[in-house]
Amino acid sequence: MIGRLRGELLDVEGSMVVVDAGGVGYEVQLPDAVIVQLPPIGEQVSLLIRQIFREDGVSLYGFLLPFQRRLFDLLLSVKGCGPKVGLALIGQVGEDTVATAILAQDAKILTRATGVGVRLAERIILELKDKIQEEAFLRKIEAATPVRKAPPVSDELVDALISLGYRRNEAESAAHEAREQAADVQDQIKVALRLLQR
């Protein structure tokens, strides 16, 4: 599996780019928002890749940020949301706006993307709301942690829960119990959210 490509940007045509990595030209589909951030042709570019195998061939989809690729993966898990729709949502609406719209259950915002009707937007919200909430929580933890491998400061779980709209006493109680049940930050997030949603 190709997870990352680094090389010379050879060509840009619409949403497709060609990257020369080790003498091989790889065609990669990108969201519009990524296309506009690319360096000039002939310069070096580094892309996070999601490789998708289908009966008619293999396709590469590229992103600049880890969250863009994670959101793309989540979107593809929704029935009726293929790679083109995933790219449209990230490229035309923006990954942060998509995540916010899902959390706010605002289907209208998602329908701004080409190929997304009201029914698909509502299905995306229904199926991804909990996963996006966990993702948003994880991103707040990552942003607050200077060194990712360092153990989280005791109040980071609490602060992240409060920023998601929970009261301090609820957040402190859930965080305390989550730390007793799990050592890994991602597991603590899941436990805390599960406790708060009871």
Protein Blocks (a to p, Z undefined) as FASTA:
>chain_A
ZZbdcdddfbdehjaccddeehiacdddddfklmmmpccehiacdddddddddfkbccdd
ddfbfklmmmmmmmmmpghiafklmmmmmmmnopklmmmmmmnopaklmmmpghiafklm
mmmmmmmmmmmmmmmmmmmmmmmmmblkbccdfklmmmmmmmnopafklmmmmmmmmmmm
pmbfklmmmmmmmmmmZZ
